[in-house]
């Protein structure tokens, strides 16, 4: 079975639910607390390439930090710059199997990686 990296915020209930869903299915999960260990530019670019659903889904656009930037969520360069400066505005959880990445909103969406 493929190992899945979960970009995780333990304070987020959706992120905790996603982790539980994976663990219940016996999936090998590498948890990365992205607030403690933020993604670098190369990792963000690679994640965007694997992300299902478009780059705009990667940003929590209702957060004050995002609004203050007045950035375009459909522009990968602006999203990358914003996430490098403000990792907290990255949507979570994100499950990544190295080939595809899925945002767990709702948490059950991450199960697509197991199909």
Protein Blocks (a to p, Z undefined) as FASTA:
>chain_A
ZZddddddfkbmklmmmmmmmmmnopacddddfklmccdfklmmmmmmmpghijklmpcf
kbmklmmnopafklmklmmmmmmmmmmlpccddddehlaccddbdfklmmmmmZZ
